[in-house]
Amino acid sequence: MSDYYDAFEMSPVPAPGPDAVPPEPFRGIYGMPAFVTIPTSDLAASVDFWVRGLGFIELFSIPGSVVHLRRWAFQDVLLVPAASVPEQAPAMSVSFACVLSQIDSLAEACRALRPNSVDGPRDTPWTTRDVEVITPENARVVFTAAKPFDPASQEARNLAAVGITPPGFARGDNEDHA
């Protein structure tokens, strides 16, 4: 028996790797543990961008009240009508997991719909590749894909320096993080 919990057993996010395959959009109904509500002054334009640019599906809508969008399980967004939206994107962002093979095509699709909406992709010190998108509602949305873990990489050394090591590697105080 292992001394850590393999959270991939309950997550729709596949284990990192160059051949990771994203799950299909989840169409089931569940009690949402978390979701994002985004006001929009143009519901149709927002739905179009989130579907064609960001890869969400329209799960359902109540005309004039709400459009429920989803990608994978637990990636829920509610678009709601508003008289106006902020003129600038806030510093706060919402992040959604994806796989490496989706990053470039997502960035290209968003750039095709809104040329100045994309920042990245860029690699992070915590072994992800991220792309940031500013949506028509001026929401700051980050798509993040885990890169395969290389124990000889600088990222692995950075994580080990703060006590985070992968299961099966040199143990530090990782139990506090697992």
Secondary structure, DSSP 8 states (H G I E B T S, - for coil): --SS--GGGT-SS---STT-------------S--EEEEES-HHHHHHIIIIIT--EEEEEETTTEEEEESSTT-EEEEEE-S---SS--S--EEEEE-HHHHHHHHHHHHHHSTT-EEEEEE-TTSEEEEEEE-TT--EEEEEEE----TTSHHHHHHHHTT---TTS--SSGGGT-
